[in-house]
Amino acid sequence: VPSDLKELQRLPGVGRKTANVVGAVIWQKEVMPVDTHVFRVSNRIGLTNRSKTPLQTELTLEKYIPSHLLPTAHHWLILHGRYVCTARAPKCAECGISTWCRKYAEDNKRSKTE
């Protein structure tokens, strides 16, 4: 498996996300793979400014997360999206970061005005 991300993307079936996953997990490259969990969670909690594309999310996260943490932060966001900040029924009451979450703040603001 090539360690160069551009070379990886030349392989059949390997796009940017897959190349970044392989780079981060196998080669500890300082990149941020963006899958559906990372995309959703980053927008929902406010790590991005409502990015429209995975590439926008990737570039924003790479800009603000210290580069040496990117390979690990990728896993943090995935796990948070799978088990806490789930797509259909986020567990905001159980969430350890709800204090800093954009969605939680918006939902609480809305419920106070109703």
C-alpha distance (Angstrom), angle and dihedral (degrees) to the residues before:
residue distance angle dihedral
V1 . . .
P2 3.80 . .
S3 3.81 116.2 .
D4 3.81 92.4 -149.6
L5 3.80 111.0 92.9
K6 3.81 94.2 -146.2
E7 3.82 90.2 52.0
L8 3.80 90.5 49.4
Q9 3.80 90.5 53.6
R10 3.80 89.7 55.9
L11 3.81 89.9 64.7
P12 3.82 115.1 96.7
G13 3.80 112.0 -92.5
V14 3.81 95.2 10.1
G15 3.78 115.5 120.7
R16 3.77 132.7 170.8
K17 3.82 96.0 -77.0
T18 3.80 94.5 49.3
A19 3.80 91.8 45.4
N20 3.80 90.0 50.6
V21 3.81 92.2 48.1
V22 3.80 91.6 51.2
G23 3.80 91.0 43.7
A24 3.81 93.7 49.5
V25 3.80 98.4 40.7
I26 3.79 102.5 36.7
W27 3.80 103.8 25.3
Q28 3.85 99.8 26.1
K29 3.80 90.3 -126.9
E30 3.78 113.9 175.2
V31 3.81 95.7 -114.5
M32 3.80 134.6 120.1
P33 3.79 115.4 -129.9
V34 3.80 109.5 -154.5
D35 3.80 117.8 -151.0
T36 3.80 127.1 163.0
H37 3.82 93.2 -79.8
V38 3.81 94.4 49.6
F39 3.80 91.3 45.3
R40 3.81 94.6 48.7
V41 3.81 97.7 40.8
S42 3.82 95.1 45.1
N43 3.79 91.3 53.5
R44 3.77 94.8 40.7
I45 3.80 98.6 50.1
G46 3.79 94.1 39.2
L47 3.79 104.7 -106.9
T48 3.79 86.9 128.1
N49 3.76 131.2 32.3
R50 3.80 96.0 -111.4
S51 3.79 95.2 -66.1
K52 3.79 115.4 -152.6
T53 3.81 97.7 -151.9
P54 3.81 138.3 33.4
L55 3.82 88.4 -116.6
Q56 3.82 91.6 56.6
T57 3.80 88.8 49.3
E58 3.80 92.1 48.2
L59 3.81 93.7 50.3
T60 3.82 93.3 46.2
L61 3.80 93.7 48.7
E62 3.81 91.5 46.3
K63 3.78 88.9 51.7
Y64 3.81 96.5 52.5
I65 3.81 106.2 28.4
P66 3.81 113.6 76.1
S67 3.79 106.2 -103.0
H68 3.81 95.1 -124.8
L69 3.84 89.0 58.9
L70 3.82 97.1 49.6
P71 3.83 98.0 92.6
T72 3.82 90.3 50.9
A73 3.83 96.3 37.9
H74 3.80 87.9 58.3
H75 3.82 89.3 62.4
W76 3.83 93.1 43.2
L77 3.80 90.9 56.0
I78 3.81 93.6 45.3
L79 3.80 93.1 50.4
H80 3.79 92.3 44.6
G81 3.81 89.0 52.1
R82 3.80 93.8 47.3
Y83 3.78 99.6 46.2
V84 3.82 110.4 19.6
C85 3.80 113.2 14.2
T86 3.79 93.8 42.2
A87 3.79 120.8 176.3
R88 3.80 100.4 -114.8
A89 3.79 104.3 25.4
P90 3.80 114.6 18.4
K91 3.80 113.0 -161.4
C92 3.81 96.0 -131.7
A93 3.81 93.4 159.2
E94 3.82 89.7 58.5
C95 3.81 96.2 40.4
G96 3.78 118.1 116.2
I97 3.80 93.0 -154.2
S98 3.81 100.4 44.1
T99 3.82 89.2 112.9
W100 3.82 88.6 68.1
C101 3.82 98.6 33.5
R102 3.81 120.1 117.1
K103 3.83 94.0 -152.9
Y104 3.80 92.5 48.9
A105 3.82 90.9 49.9
E106 3.82 92.0 47.5
D107 3.82 92.5 47.8
N108 3.81 92.5 48.7
K109 3.80 92.0 47.0
R110 3.81 89.8 50.8
S111 3.82 94.0 48.2
K112 3.83 91.4 50.7
T113 3.81 91.8 54.8
E114 3.81 94.0 49.2
